[in-house]
Amino acid sequence: MIDSGIVVASGISTIMAFISAFILIRHYYHYKKDTTTNFWAIAMFFYAIGHFIVTLLYAEILDNSILTMFVYVNSSGAVTMSLFLFGTLSLFTNRKSITISISSIYGLFYFVGSFLYGFIIPANSVLNFINISGNFTALNNMSWFVVETLIPASIFLSILFFKDYITSRDYSSFWVSLHFFLYFVLLLIWPFPELKLLFYLGRTLATSCLLTGFTSLTQQRRLEGIIHEVETAESDFFLDLLSHDIKNHLQGVKMITDYYHIDEAILESSEFIEKIENNVNSIFELILNIEKYRTVQREGGFTHLSTKKLTLVIKETISQVINNFPNKSVKFQVEIDESISYWINANEFIEDVFLNLFSNAIKHSNREDVEIDLTISSTLVRGVDYWVVSIGDNGLGIPEEKKKYLFTGKLRKDGSGIGLSIVKNIIDGYKGKITFKNMENDNGEVCGAIFTLYFPKARAVEQLIVT
């Protein structure tokens, strides 16, 4: 009679085991080709075969013969557990001799033992002492042998994965550990026919833990791979900045010092002294921008913010930027309602936002007289109130081919490109946003750029004190 409960439970387990094998194989080929993942994938494939055989047995598609059971217990037991042991031990020791020896000895002992108890040793042999049920049949003898072989291996693997979970708080290890613990408990009831349904239902639950663990593992490894790629790209970017730009600035200084060896009077020229100062200042500015970039990246999504007046920050920054460019004619046209304080939640980096934007407008302008227009308005976007700060200049604008790189740090490698990426990261940390567009005159010619900053409104300090 077909036991539909066991057929369904084993069928589900088969599907989950095959999915687990597929996930691990996909991970192995696409993300990280490591020995552990490879052997776990093969192990899960044989684990799925074992479940599939049980499904066919209880669906009465296969005969319940000793040969069928021998293939089942060795595919889902000897091969699966040996591969699991090999893959897992590779995480804890670099000595392949130990890993290969333990896995091979266990698999060989399992295979030979199941063969002897299933086909060679007579059912009533005194060697069948391992069968404590007293029901001396070849099938039961083999069942008891594989149970007592799987129990220590299951406990061992459960402890290894749980230890890894305690150390790293990696939930993928927790789920795999739980699988082997549940499997150990279920093994105690496997040889008893009256508890078969309970065993296979429990094993379906255990297999789902394994699937959850491997899914979590591959997602975590994928995230680690993405982080590694980002860090590598970022490291290359900083290395490029240091090797390219600082080298260029130092080359300018070296050229002047080389001239000095030819004509010492060169240092009396204010032009050359100014060039040295400009090169040194550019190096310091670049290093400062890199330091700020790293700081903002580490503190992304700032947790320590306080209320600040936009009006005060803007006025202080305007004063600072005018002092920074004494040889430039800079005119600020500011349209702000002085009766409004324009409170926002920010930190000390807010000054860098305006300092970068104002400085870029001045440094990259082709005009003798630089004009910067600033206005503040208010808008409501998807239920959030924003202060909108618009900063426009009369410069060259942004070429179309460079727009997509504007906030990535790749536009310029003299400190300005990375400065704009700092601006975006800071505003993102305030849960705001920044946009830009080129401005055109009546003839359709670009006559400047305008940056628009959105800052979520904060309650005024005076209001907080009153309430």
Secondary structure, DSSP 8 states (H G I E B T S, - for coil): ---HHHHHHHHHHHHHHHHHHHHHHHHHHHT---HHHHHHHHHHHHHHHHHHHHHHHHTTSS---HHHHHHHHIIIIIIHHHHHHHHHHHHH-S-HHHHHHHHHHHHHHHHHHHHIIIIIS-TT-GGGGG-TT----HHHHHHHHHHHHHHHHHHHHHHHHHHHHHHH--HHHHHHHHHHHHHHHHHTTTT-GGGHHHHHHHHHHHHHHHHHHHHHHHHHHHHHHHHHHHHHHHHHHHHHIIIIIIHHHHHHHHHHHHHHHH-GGGGG-HHHHHHHHHHHHHHHHHHHHHHHHHHHHHT-S-S--EEEEHHHHHHHHHHHHHHH-TTSEEEEEEE--TT---EEEE-TTHHHHHHHHHHHHHHT---SEEEEEEEEEEEEETTEEEEEEEEEESS----GGGGGGTTTT-S-SSSHHHHHHHHHHHHHHTT-EEEEEEEE-TTS-EEEEEEEEEEEB---HHHHHH-
